[in-house]
Amino acid sequence: MSLATYTGPNVELPINNNLVTNGSCFSDERNRLNIKKRQFTTPYVYEVASDWGIEITEYMNKSRRKKSKEKLIVLCKLMDRYFKSGDFFEWYSCLVGEETEEQERK
């Protein structure tokens, strides 16, 4: 199984790089529209392309958790380049195939 990560900013991002993409690693455009509808309150959704998504939990091994933290920092720095005051993004990770399932919100 693979982990997919998506970001939903409240502004359109003119990007397509090695980390955040309009293309697909695990998803296609139709799937991203369903993800946007089910998982985000924002008007845009992008897949965070990586060999393993961003998951920072106590259950991950230390090496993968460290890499996830590094990816999240890169993602935040990237977003900061395009955001103005008040802009934001949401973030969602799941196993591939579970993108549109109900998520537990805490």
C-alpha positions in Angstrom: 0.0 0.0 0.0 1.0 3.6 -0.6 0.2 6.8 1.3 -1.1 9.7 -0.7 -1.1 13.3 0.5 -3.1 16.2 -0.8 -3.1 19.9 -0.1 -6.1 22.2 -0.5 -5.1 25.9 -0.6 -7.6 28.7 -0.7 -5.8 30.2 -3.7 -4.7 28.7 -7.0 -1.0 27.9 -7.1 0.9 28.4 -10.4 3.2 25.4 -9.6 4.1 22.0 -10.9 7.3 20.8 -9.3 8.8 17.7 -7.7 6.7 18.1 -4.5 3.3 19.6 -5.3 1.8 18.8 -8.6 -1.3 19.4 -10.7 -0.5 16.1 -12.4 -0.8 12.8 -10.8 1.3 10.5 -8.8 -1.6 8.4 -7.5 -4.7 10.5 -8.6 -6.2 11.8 -11.7 -8.3 15.0 -12.2 -11.6 13.2 -11.5 -10.3 11.7 -8.4 -8.9 15.0 -7.1 -12.3 16.6 -7.7 -13.9 13.9 -5.5 -11.2 14.4 -2.9 -11.8 18.2 -3.0 -15.5 17.6 -2.5 -15.1 15.1 0.4 -12.0 16.3 2.2 -11.5 20.0 1.7 -13.3 23.3 2.3 -11.0 25.1 -0.1 -11.6 25.5 -3.9 -8.3 23.9 -5.0 -6.6 20.6 -4.5 -3.1 19.4 -5.4 -1.4 16.1 -4.9 1.8 16.2 -2.9 3.9 13.8 -5.0 6.3 11.6 -3.2 7.1 7.9 -2.9 5.3 8.0 0.5 3.0 10.8 1.6 3.4 13.0 4.6 2.5 11.2 7.8 3.8 12.3 11.1 2.5 10.0 13.8 4.0 8.1 16.7 3.4 4.8 14.7 5.8 5.7 11.9 9.4 4.6 12.1 11.7 7.4 13.1 13.4 7.6 9.7 10.1 7.9 7.7 8.7 10.3 10.3 11.8 12.5 9.9 11.5 12.5 6.1 7.8 13.4 6.4 8.6 16.4 8.7 11.2 17.5 6.1 8.6 17.3 3.3 6.1 19.2 5.3 8.6 22.0 6.0 9.4 22.2 2.2 5.7 22.3 1.5 5.1 25.1 3.9 8.1 27.1 2.5 6.7 26.6 -1.0 3.2 27.7 0.0 4.7 30.8 1.8 6.2 31.9 -1.6 2.7 32.1 -3.1 0.5 33.1 -0.1 -0.5 36.6 0.9 -1.6 37.5 4.4 -4.8 35.5 5.3 -4.2 32.7 2.7 -4.1 29.1 4.0 -4.0 25.5 3.0 -5.5 22.3 4.3 -3.7 19.0 4.3 -5.0 15.4 4.0 -3.1 12.1 3.9 -4.6 8.6 3.4 -3.9 5.2 1.9 -4.3 5.1 -1.8 -7.9 4.0 -2.6 -9.3 5.6 0.6 -9.2 9.2 -0.7 -12.9 9.8 -0.5 -13.8 7.9 2.6 -15.2 9.7 5.6 -12.3 10.9 7.7 -12.4 11.1 11.5 -12.2 14.7 12.6 -10.9 15.6 16.0 
